[in-house]
């Protein structure tokens, strides 16, 4: 369990705004970030991470499939250890349990007709009965077209968002049992965009390296233009290290986080070899998606943001630059919060793991306006 609590005594100020909480329930861990607004600034109060592996009699870092009661117990333990005081929260929805896709449909001048067209066409893209999901959508305007040019177009682009009902029920049960109150549930990519994207216009690729998979998004003007899942992540790296070095998974996980790409000799060389093997496959798949996007749109991806648990792998950013020949940044979501200067190195190091939780907390603050 990783815990760091600042709370009011370190800031030396009375509470001026209500504290809010971002809760990121992942397959291998739970993360929380508590912030409040003071003087127009988001103040970081506490954060924490708890591995779910031990709750499933598995190793730390391994993906799990637990009951809502067990996950709620883990969240309750984390809240206690991190000294979380807020109960008002926003909660993440795993990308794997949702559908986000951009489609092009015939334009209708009448809003009611347009809605009907969208809802009918949406059924073609959702691989389960429409009654089993919560469906939302919005029309995405062409950022390069004027209002008049937009009206003359015969088609519109629509972002479809669907979430499995059973996933929402699962998360709602977890939050209820943990005695929290959630005002929204948000698909994790939207939280990540809020926390890490700074480029307002040019296409940017986000590589969210999770435990069991890597999610790839190309974001343009705040809108998801491409989404893609690569079935490898940090868990595969750990397993490869363990297999190569003939060591337990726990030891392999430790080597991965300690050495990453940096070492050339000693026991760390097993970590480097395994990490290169897995990340080479991930990056090759990502490069293919980028090439397809650039060929189809004639627009160039300007930079890459590395986030997720795999984003904290030492020297991963340097390796990624050599593979993509692009500007590569390791996400720093805590950079959007105010925290003690002495904690900045730590927050920058662990930041990629907390992108979703920070993004959720920032949205909660926006609700206070």
TORTOR-98021 format. One record per residue (C-alpha): residue number from 0; x, y, z; residue in three letters. Coordinates in Angstrom, 1 decimal. Example, Ala and Ser with C-alpha at 12.3 -4.5 7.8 and 13.67 -1.06 7.14 Angstrom:
REM residues 2
+-----+--------+--------+--------+-----+
:   n :      x :      y :      z : res :
+-----+--------+--------+--------+-----+
:   0 :   12.3 :   -4.5 :    7.8 : ALA :
:   1 :   13.7 :   -1.1 :    7.1 : SER :
+-----+--------+--------+--------+-----+
//
This chain:
REM residues 369
+-----+--------+--------+--------+-----+
:   n :      x :      y :      z : res :
+-----+--------+--------+--------+-----+
:   0 :    0.0 :    0.0 :    0.0 : UNK :
:   1 :    1.4 :    3.4 :   -1.0 : UNK :
:   2 :    0.1 :    6.2 :    1.2 : UNK :
:   3 :    1.0 :    9.9 :    1.7 : UNK :
:   4 :   -1.3 :   12.2 :    3.6 : UNK :
:   5 :   -0.7 :   16.0 :    3.8 : UNK :
:   6 :   -3.9 :   17.2 :    5.3 : UNK :
:   7 :   -4.4 :   20.6 :    6.8 : UNK :
:   8 :   -1.5 :   20.8 :    9.2 : UNK :
:   9 :    1.1 :   20.9 :    6.4 : UNK :
:  10 :   -0.7 :   23.5 :    4.5 : UNK :
:  11 :   -1.2 :   25.7 :    7.6 : UNK :
:  12 :   -4.6 :   27.0 :    6.4 : UNK :
:  13 :   -8.2 :   26.6 :    7.3 : UNK :
:  14 :  -10.5 :   24.8 :    5.0 : UNK :
:  15 :  -12.1 :   27.2 :    2.5 : UNK :
:  16 :  -13.7 :   24.6 :    0.1 : UNK :
:  17 :  -15.2 :   21.2 :    0.5 : UNK :
:  18 :  -12.7 :   18.4 :    0.0 : UNK :
:  19 :  -13.5 :   16.0 :   -2.9 : UNK :
:  20 :  -12.3 :   12.6 :   -3.8 : UNK :
:  21 :  -11.3 :   10.8 :   -7.0 : UNK :
:  22 :  -11.7 :    7.0 :   -6.8 : UNK :
:  23 :  -10.0 :    4.8 :   -9.5 : UNK :
:  24 :  -10.9 :    1.2 :   -9.2 : UNK :
:  25 :   -8.6 :   -0.8 :  -11.4 : UNK :
:  26 :   -8.0 :   -4.5 :  -12.0 : UNK :
:  27 :   -4.8 :   -4.7 :   -9.9 : UNK :
:  28 :   -5.2 :   -1.7 :   -7.5 : UNK :
:  29 :   -7.4 :    1.0 :   -6.1 : UNK :
:  30 :   -6.2 :    4.6 :   -6.1 : UNK :
:  31 :   -7.6 :    7.7 :   -4.4 : UNK :
:  32 :   -6.8 :   11.4 :   -4.6 : UNK :
:  33 :   -8.3 :   14.0 :   -2.2 : UNK :
:  34 :   -8.1 :   17.7 :   -3.1 : UNK :
:  35 :   -9.9 :   20.9 :   -2.3 : UNK :
:  36 :  -10.0 :   24.3 :   -3.8 : UNK :
:  37 :   -8.4 :   27.2 :   -2.1 : UNK :
:  38 :   -7.8 :   30.6 :   -3.7 : UNK :
:  39 :   -8.8 :   29.2 :   -7.0 : UNK :
:  40 :   -6.1 :   26.5 :   -6.8 : UNK :
:  41 :   -6.5 :   22.7 :   -6.4 : UNK :
:  42 :   -4.8 :   21.8 :   -3.1 : UNK :
:  43 :   -3.6 :   18.2 :   -2.8 : UNK :
:  44 :   -4.5 :   16.9 :    0.6 : UNK :
:  45 :   -3.9 :   13.1 :    0.4 : UNK :
:  46 :   -3.5 :   10.3 :   -2.0 : UNK :
:  47 :   -3.1 :    6.5 :   -1.7 : UNK :
:  48 :   -2.8 :    3.3 :   -3.6 : UNK :
:  49 :   -3.7 :   -0.2 :   -2.5 : UNK :
:  50 :   -2.9 :   -3.4 :   -4.4 : UNK :
:  51 :   -5.8 :   -5.8 :   -4.8 : UNK :
:  52 :   -3.7 :   -8.9 :   -5.5 : UNK :
:  53 :   -3.4 :   -9.9 :   -1.8 : UNK :
:  54 :   -7.2 :   -9.8 :   -1.5 : UNK :
:  55 :   -7.4 :  -12.5 :   -4.1 : UNK :
:  56 :   -4.4 :  -14.5 :   -2.7 : UNK :
:  57 :   -2.3 :  -13.3 :   -5.7 : UNK :
:  58 :    0.8 :  -11.3 :   -6.0 : UNK :
:  59 :    1.0 :   -7.5 :   -5.9 : UNK :
:  60 :    0.6 :   -6.1 :   -9.4 : UNK :
:  61 :   -1.5 :   -9.0 :  -10.7 : UNK :
:  62 :   -5.0 :   -8.3 :  -12.2 : UNK :
:  63 :   -7.9 :   -9.6 :  -10.1 : UNK :
:  64 :  -11.6 :  -10.3 :  -10.4 : UNK :
:  65 :  -13.1 :   -9.7 :   -7.0 : UNK :
:  66 :  -16.6 :   -9.4 :   -5.6 : UNK :
:  67 :  -17.9 :   -5.9 :   -4.8 : UNK :
:  68 :  -17.8 :   -6.7 :   -1.1 : UNK :
:  69 :  -14.1 :   -7.5 :   -1.3 : UNK :
:  70 :  -13.2 :   -4.5 :   -3.4 : UNK :
:  71 :  -15.2 :   -2.3 :   -1.0 : UNK :
:  72 :  -13.2 :   -3.7 :    1.9 : UNK :
:  73 :  -10.0 :   -2.8 :    0.1 : UNK :
:  74 :  -11.3 :    0.7 :   -0.6 : UNK :
:  75 :  -12.3 :    1.1 :    3.1 : UNK :
:  76 :   -8.9 :    0.0 :    4.2 : UNK :
:  77 :   -7.3 :    2.5 :    1.8 : UNK :
:  78 :   -9.5 :    5.3 :    3.0 : UNK :
:  79 :   -8.5 :    4.6 :    6.6 : UNK :
:  80 :   -4.8 :    4.3 :    5.9 : UNK :
:  81 :   -4.7 :    7.4 :    3.7 : UNK :
:  82 :   -6.6 :    9.4 :    6.2 : UNK :
:  83 :   -9.2 :   10.4 :    3.6 : UNK :
:  84 :  -11.9 :   12.7 :    5.1 : UNK :
:  85 :  -14.0 :   13.4 :    2.0 : UNK :
:  86 :  -17.0 :   11.2 :    1.2 : UNK :
:  87 :  -18.1 :   13.1 :   -2.0 : UNK :
:  88 :  -16.5 :   11.4 :   -4.9 : UNK :
:  89 :  -16.3 :   10.7 :   -8.6 : UNK :
:  90 :  -15.5 :    7.1 :   -9.7 : UNK :
:  91 :  -13.8 :    5.7 :  -12.8 : UNK :
:  92 :  -15.3 :    3.2 :  -15.2 : UNK :
:  93 :  -12.8 :    0.8 :  -16.8 : UNK :
:  94 :  -12.4 :    1.3 :  -20.5 : UNK :
:  95 :  -12.6 :   -2.5 :  -21.0 : UNK :
:  96 :  -16.2 :   -2.4 :  -19.7 : UNK :
:  97 :  -17.3 :    0.4 :  -22.1 : UNK :
:  98 :  -17.5 :    1.4 :  -25.7 : UNK :
:  99 :  -16.2 :    4.7 :  -27.0 : UNK :
: 100 :  -16.3 :    5.1 :  -30.8 : UNK :
: 101 :  -16.5 :    8.0 :  -33.3 : UNK :
: 102 :  -18.9 :    7.4 :  -36.2 : UNK :
: 103 :  -20.1 :    9.4 :  -39.2 : UNK :
: 104 :  -23.9 :    9.6 :  -39.8 : UNK :
: 105 :  -26.3 :   11.5 :  -42.2 : UNK :
: 106 :  -27.0 :   15.0 :  -41.0 : UNK :
: 107 :  -30.6 :   15.9 :  -40.1 : UNK :
: 108 :  -31.7 :   19.5 :  -39.6 : UNK :
: 109 :  -34.4 :   18.5 :  -37.2 : UNK :
: 110 :  -32.9 :   17.7 :  -33.7 : UNK :
: 111 :  -35.5 :   15.0 :  -33.0 : UNK :
: 112 :  -34.8 :   13.3 :  -36.4 : UNK :
: 113 :  -31.0 :   13.5 :  -35.7 : UNK :
: 114 :  -31.5 :   11.9 :  -32.3 : UNK :
: 115 :  -33.5 :    9.1 :  -33.9 : UNK :
: 116 :  -30.9 :    8.4 :  -36.5 : UNK :
: 117 :  -28.1 :    8.3 :  -33.9 : UNK :
: 118 :  -29.9 :    6.0 :  -31.6 : UNK :
: 119 :  -30.9 :    3.6 :  -34.4 : UNK :
: 120 :  -27.4 :    3.5 :  -35.8 : UNK :
: 121 :  -25.8 :    3.1 :  -32.4 : UNK :
: 122 :  -27.3 :   -0.4 :  -32.2 : UNK :
: 123 :  -25.0 :   -1.5 :  -35.1 : UNK :
: 124 :  -21.9 :   -0.6 :  -33.1 : UNK :
: 125 :  -22.8 :   -2.1 :  -29.7 : UNK :
: 126 :  -22.1 :   -5.8 :  -29.5 : UNK :
: 127 :  -24.7 :   -6.5 :  -26.8 : UNK :
: 128 :  -28.5 :   -5.8 :  -26.6 : UNK :
: 129 :  -29.1 :   -2.0 :  -26.1 : UNK :
: 130 :  -31.0 :   -2.8 :  -22.9 : UNK :
: 131 :  -27.8 :   -4.0 :  -21.3 : UNK :
: 132 :  -25.9 :   -0.7 :  -21.5 : UNK :
: 133 :  -26.3 :    2.9 :  -20.6 : UNK :
: 134 :  -25.9 :    4.9 :  -23.9 : UNK :
: 135 :  -24.8 :    8.5 :  -24.3 : UNK :
: 136 :  -23.6 :   10.5 :  -27.4 : UNK :
: 137 :  -22.8 :   13.9 :  -28.6 : UNK :
: 138 :  -22.2 :   15.5 :  -32.0 : UNK :
: 139 :  -18.6 :   16.5 :  -32.6 : UNK :
: 140 :  -18.2 :   19.7 :  -34.7 : UNK :
: 141 :  -15.5 :   19.9 :  -37.3 : UNK :
: 142 :  -12.9 :   22.2 :  -35.6 : UNK :
: 143 :  -11.7 :   23.5 :  -38.9 : UNK :
: 144 :  -15.1 :   24.4 :  -40.3 : UNK :
: 145 :  -17.1 :   27.6 :  -39.8 : UNK :
: 146 :  -20.7 :   27.5 :  -38.5 : UNK :
: 147 :  -22.0 :   28.0 :  -42.1 : UNK :
: 148 :  -19.7 :   25.3 :  -43.5 : UNK :
: 149 :  -20.8 :   22.9 :  -40.8 : UNK :
: 150 :  -24.5 :   23.4 :  -41.6 : UNK :
: 151 :  -23.9 :   22.6 :  -45.3 : UNK :
: 152 :  -22.3 :   19.2 :  -44.6 : UNK :
: 153 :  -24.3 :   16.2 :  -45.4 : UNK :
: 154 :  -22.9 :   14.1 :  -42.5 : UNK :
: 155 :  -22.0 :   14.6 :  -38.8 : UNK :
: 156 :  -19.5 :   13.0 :  -36.6 : UNK :
: 157 :  -20.9 :   11.5 :  -33.4 : UNK :
: 158 :  -19.0 :   10.2 :  -30.3 : UNK :
: 159 :  -20.9 :    7.1 :  -29.0 : UNK :
: 160 :  -20.3 :    6.2 :  -25.3 : UNK :
: 161 :  -21.9 :    3.0 :  -23.9 : UNK :
: 162 :  -21.3 :    1.4 :  -20.5 : UNK :
: 163 :  -22.4 :   -2.1 :  -19.3 : UNK :
: 164 :  -25.2 :   -1.9 :  -16.8 : UNK :
: 165 :  -23.6 :   -4.7 :  -14.7 : UNK :
: 166 :  -20.3 :   -2.6 :  -14.4 : UNK :
: 167 :  -22.3 :    0.4 :  -13.1 : UNK :
: 168 :  -24.1 :   -1.8 :  -10.6 : UNK :
: 169 :  -20.8 :   -3.3 :   -9.4 : UNK :
: 170 :  -19.2 :    0.1 :   -8.9 : UNK :
: 171 :  -22.3 :    1.5 :   -7.2 : UNK :
: 172 :  -22.3 :   -1.4 :   -4.8 : UNK :
: 173 :  -18.6 :   -0.8 :   -4.0 : UNK :
: 174 :  -19.2 :    2.9 :   -3.3 : UNK :
: 175 :  -22.3 :    2.2 :   -1.2 : UNK :
: 176 :  -20.5 :   -0.4 :    1.0 : UNK :
: 177 :  -17.5 :    1.9 :    1.4 : UNK :
: 178 :  -19.9 :    4.6 :    2.7 : UNK :
: 179 :  -19.0 :    7.1 :    0.0 : UNK :
: 180 :  -21.3 :    9.2 :   -2.2 : UNK :
: 181 :  -20.6 :    9.4 :   -5.9 : UNK :
: 182 :  -22.2 :   12.1 :   -8.1 : UNK :
: 183 :  -20.8 :   10.7 :  -11.3 : UNK :
: 184 :  -19.1 :    7.7 :  -12.9 : UNK :
: 185 :  -16.7 :    8.5 :  -15.7 : UNK :
: 186 :  -14.9 :    6.3 :  -18.3 : UNK :
: 187 :  -11.3 :    6.4 :  -17.3 : UNK :
: 188 :  -10.0 :    7.9 :  -20.6 : UNK :
: 189 :  -12.0 :   11.2 :  -20.0 : UNK :
: 190 :  -10.5 :   11.5 :  -16.6 : UNK :
: 191 :   -7.0 :   10.9 :  -18.0 : UNK :
: 192 :   -7.5 :   13.5 :  -20.8 : UNK :
: 193 :   -8.5 :   16.1 :  -18.1 : UNK :
: 194 :   -5.4 :   15.3 :  -16.0 : UNK :
: 195 :   -2.6 :   15.0 :  -18.6 : UNK :
: 196 :   -3.4 :   16.7 :  -21.9 : UNK :
: 197 :   -2.0 :   20.2 :  -22.4 : UNK :
: 198 :   -2.0 :   20.5 :  -26.2 : UNK :
: 199 :   -5.4 :   22.1 :  -27.1 : UNK :
: 200 :   -5.3 :   21.6 :  -30.9 : UNK :
: 201 :   -2.8 :   19.1 :  -32.3 : UNK :
: 202 :   -3.4 :   15.4 :  -32.2 : UNK :
: 203 :   -1.8 :   13.7 :  -29.1 : UNK :
: 204 :   -1.5 :   10.0 :  -28.4 : UNK :
: 205 :   -2.0 :    8.7 :  -24.8 : UNK :
: 206 :   -0.5 :    5.3 :  -24.0 : UNK :
: 207 :   -2.2 :    4.1 :  -20.8 : UNK :
: 208 :   -0.2 :    1.1 :  -19.7 : UNK :
: 209 :   -2.3 :   -0.9 :  -17.3 : UNK :
: 210 :   -1.8 :   -4.2 :  -15.6 : UNK :
: 211 :   -3.4 :   -6.5 :  -18.1 : UNK :
: 212 :   -3.6 :   -4.3 :  -21.2 : UNK :
: 213 :   -2.4 :   -1.1 :  -22.7 : UNK :
: 214 :   -5.0 :    1.4 :  -23.9 : UNK :
: 215 :   -4.1 :    3.7 :  -26.7 : UNK :
: 216 :   -6.0 :    6.9 :  -27.5 : UNK :
: 217 :   -5.4 :    9.7 :  -30.1 : UNK :
: 218 :   -7.0 :   12.8 :  -28.8 : UNK :
: 219 :   -7.6 :   15.9 :  -31.0 : UNK :
: 220 :   -9.0 :   19.1 :  -29.7 : UNK :
: 221 :  -10.2 :   17.3 :  -26.6 : UNK :
: 222 :  -12.0 :   14.6 :  -28.6 : UNK :
: 223 :  -11.1 :   11.0 :  -28.9 : UNK :
: 224 :  -10.3 :   10.4 :  -32.6 : UNK :
: 225 :   -9.0 :    6.8 :  -32.2 : UNK :
: 226 :   -9.1 :    4.2 :  -29.4 : UNK :
: 227 :   -7.3 :    0.9 :  -29.4 : UNK :
: 228 :   -6.5 :   -1.8 :  -26.9 : UNK :
: 229 :   -3.2 :   -3.7 :  -26.9 : UNK :
: 230 :   -3.5 :   -7.0 :  -24.9 : UNK :
: 231 :   -0.2 :   -6.6 :  -23.0 : UNK :
: 232 :    0.7 :   -4.5 :  -20.0 : UNK :
: 233 :    2.7 :   -4.4 :  -16.8 : UNK :
: 234 :    1.6 :   -7.8 :  -15.7 : UNK :
: 235 :    3.1 :   -9.4 :  -18.8 : UNK :
: 236 :    6.4 :   -7.6 :  -18.1 : UNK :
: 237 :    6.4 :   -9.0 :  -14.6 : UNK :
: 238 :    5.7 :  -12.5 :  -15.8 : UNK :
: 239 :    8.4 :  -12.4 :  -18.4 : UNK :
: 240 :   11.0 :  -11.2 :  -15.9 : UNK :
: 241 :   10.0 :  -14.0 :  -13.5 : UNK :
: 242 :   10.2 :  -16.6 :  -16.3 : UNK :
: 243 :   13.5 :  -15.3 :  -17.6 : UNK :
: 244 :   15.2 :  -15.0 :  -14.3 : UNK :
: 245 :   13.4 :  -18.0 :  -12.6 : UNK :
: 246 :   12.3 :  -15.9 :   -9.7 : UNK :
: 247 :    9.0 :  -15.4 :   -7.9 : UNK :
: 248 :    6.5 :  -12.8 :   -9.3 : UNK :
: 249 :    6.9 :  -10.6 :   -6.3 : UNK :
: 250 :   10.7 :  -10.3 :   -6.8 : UNK :
: 251 :   10.1 :   -9.7 :  -10.6 : UNK :
: 252 :    7.7 :   -6.9 :   -9.8 : UNK :
: 253 :   10.3 :   -5.3 :   -7.5 : UNK :
: 254 :   13.0 :   -5.6 :  -10.2 : UNK :
: 255 :   10.8 :   -4.0 :  -12.8 : UNK :
: 256 :   10.0 :   -1.0 :  -10.7 : UNK :
: 257 :   13.5 :   -0.6 :   -9.3 : UNK :
: 258 :   15.6 :   -0.9 :  -12.5 : UNK :
: 259 :   13.4 :   -0.6 :  -15.6 : UNK :
: 260 :   15.4 :    0.1 :  -18.8 : UNK :
: 261 :   18.3 :    1.6 :  -16.9 : UNK :
: 262 :   20.8 :   -1.2 :  -16.0 : UNK :
: 263 :   23.2 :   -3.0 :  -18.2 : UNK :
: 264 :   24.4 :   -5.6 :  -15.8 : UNK :
: 265 :   23.6 :   -7.4 :  -12.5 : UNK :
: 266 :   20.2 :   -8.8 :  -11.7 : UNK :
: 267 :   18.6 :   -5.7 :  -13.2 : UNK :
: 268 :   19.5 :   -7.0 :  -16.7 : UNK :
: 269 :   16.7 :   -9.5 :  -16.5 : UNK :
: 270 :   14.3 :   -6.7 :  -16.0 : UNK :
: 271 :   15.6 :   -4.7 :  -18.9 : UNK :
: 272 :   15.6 :   -7.6 :  -21.3 : UNK :
: 273 :   12.0 :   -8.6 :  -20.4 : UNK :
: 274 :   10.8 :   -5.0 :  -20.5 : UNK :
: 275 :   12.3 :   -4.4 :  -23.9 : UNK :
: 276 :   10.7 :   -7.6 :  -25.2 : UNK :
: 277 :    7.2 :   -6.6 :  -24.1 : UNK :
: 278 :    7.3 :   -2.9 :  -24.7 : UNK :
: 279 :    8.8 :   -3.4 :  -28.2 : UNK :
: 280 :    5.6 :   -5.3 :  -29.1 : UNK :
: 281 :    3.4 :   -2.7 :  -27.5 : UNK :
: 282 :    5.2 :    0.2 :  -29.2 : UNK :
: 283 :    5.1 :   -1.5 :  -32.6 : UNK :
: 284 :    1.4 :   -1.9 :  -32.4 : UNK :
: 285 :    1.0 :    1.7 :  -31.3 : UNK :
: 286 :    3.2 :    2.9 :  -34.2 : UNK :
: 287 :    0.9 :    1.0 :  -36.6 : UNK :
: 288 :   -2.2 :    2.8 :  -35.2 : UNK :
: 289 :   -0.4 :    6.2 :  -35.5 : UNK :
: 290 :    0.6 :    5.5 :  -39.1 : UNK :
: 291 :   -3.0 :    4.5 :  -40.0 : UNK :
: 292 :   -4.4 :    7.7 :  -38.3 : UNK :
: 293 :   -1.9 :   10.0 :  -40.1 : UNK :
: 294 :   -2.5 :    8.3 :  -43.5 : UNK :
: 295 :   -6.3 :    8.6 :  -43.1 : UNK :
: 296 :   -6.4 :   12.2 :  -41.8 : UNK :
: 297 :   -3.3 :   13.7 :  -43.2 : UNK :
: 298 :   -2.6 :   15.1 :  -39.7 : UNK :
: 299 :    0.5 :   14.3 :  -37.7 : UNK :
: 300 :    0.5 :   13.1 :  -34.1 : UNK :
: 301 :    2.5 :   15.8 :  -32.3 : UNK :
: 302 :    3.4 :   14.0 :  -29.0 : UNK :
: 303 :    2.9 :   11.0 :  -26.8 : UNK :
: 304 :    1.9 :   11.0 :  -23.1 : UNK :
: 305 :    2.8 :    7.9 :  -21.1 : UNK :
: 306 :    0.4 :    7.1 :  -18.2 : UNK :
: 307 :   -0.9 :    4.2 :  -16.2 : UNK :
: 308 :    1.1 :    1.9 :  -13.9 : UNK :
: 309 :    3.6 :    1.0 :  -16.6 : UNK :
: 310 :    4.3 :    4.7 :  -17.1 : UNK :
: 311 :    6.4 :    4.7 :  -13.9 : UNK :
: 312 :    8.9 :    2.2 :  -15.3 : UNK :
: 313 :   12.4 :    3.8 :  -15.0 : UNK :
: 314 :   13.7 :    5.2 :  -18.2 : UNK :
: 315 :   10.6 :    4.2 :  -20.2 : UNK :
: 316 :   10.3 :    7.7 :  -21.6 : UNK :
: 317 :   13.8 :    7.6 :  -23.0 : UNK :
: 318 :   13.2 :    4.3 :  -24.6 : UNK :
: 319 :    9.9 :    5.4 :  -26.1 : UNK :
: 320 :   11.5 :    8.5 :  -27.7 : UNK :
: 321 :   13.9 :    6.2 :  -29.5 : UNK :
: 322 :   11.1 :    4.1 :  -30.9 : UNK :
: 323 :    8.7 :    6.8 :  -31.9 : UNK :
: 324 :   11.0 :    9.8 :  -32.7 : UNK :
: 325 :    8.4 :   12.0 :  -31.2 : UNK :
: 326 :    8.1 :   14.3 :  -28.2 : UNK :
: 327 :    7.4 :   11.8 :  -25.4 : UNK :
: 328 :    6.3 :   13.0 :  -21.9 : UNK :
: 329 :    5.7 :   10.9 :  -18.8 : UNK :
: 330 :    2.4 :   12.2 :  -17.4 : UNK :
: 331 :    2.5 :   14.5 :  -14.4 : UNK :
: 332 :   -1.1 :   14.9 :  -13.3 : UNK :
: 333 :   -0.1 :   16.1 :   -9.8 : UNK :
: 334 :    1.4 :   19.1 :  -11.6 : UNK :
: 335 :   -2.2 :   20.4 :  -11.8 : UNK :
: 336 :   -2.4 :   20.5 :   -8.0 : UNK :
: 337 :   -0.6 :   22.5 :   -5.3 : UNK :
: 338 :    1.5 :   20.4 :   -3.0 : UNK :
: 339 :    4.6 :   20.9 :   -0.8 : UNK :
: 340 :    7.8 :   21.4 :   -2.9 : UNK :
: 341 :    9.7 :   18.6 :   -1.2 : UNK :
: 342 :    7.1 :   16.1 :   -2.4 : UNK :
: 343 :    7.4 :   17.1 :   -6.1 : UNK :
: 344 :   10.0 :   14.5 :   -7.1 : UNK :
: 345 :    7.9 :   11.7 :   -5.6 : UNK :
: 346 :    4.7 :   13.0 :   -7.1 : UNK :
: 347 :    6.4 :   13.2 :  -10.6 : UNK :
: 348 :    7.7 :    9.7 :  -10.2 : UNK :
: 349 :    4.4 :    8.1 :   -9.3 : UNK :
: 350 :    2.1 :   10.5 :  -11.2 : UNK :
: 351 :    1.3 :    8.3 :  -14.2 : UNK :
: 352 :   -0.4 :    5.8 :  -11.9 : UNK :
: 353 :   -2.7 :    8.5 :  -10.5 : UNK :
: 354 :   -3.8 :   10.2 :  -13.7 : UNK :
: 355 :   -7.4 :    8.8 :  -13.6 : UNK :
: 356 :   -7.8 :    9.6 :   -9.9 : UNK :
: 357 :   -6.5 :   13.1 :  -10.3 : UNK :
: 358 :   -8.8 :   13.7 :  -13.3 : UNK :
: 359 :  -11.8 :   12.5 :  -11.4 : UNK :
: 360 :  -11.0 :   14.8 :   -8.4 : UNK :
: 361 :  -10.5 :   17.8 :  -10.7 : UNK :
: 362 :  -14.0 :   17.2 :  -12.2 : UNK :
: 363 :  -15.4 :   17.1 :   -8.7 : UNK :
: 364 :  -13.9 :   20.5 :   -8.0 : UNK :
: 365 :  -15.6 :   21.8 :  -11.2 : UNK :
: 366 :  -18.9 :   20.8 :   -9.7 : UNK :
: 367 :  -18.4 :   23.3 :   -6.9 : UNK :
: 368 :  -18.7 :   26.3 :   -9.3 : UNK :
+-----+--------+--------+--------+-----+
//
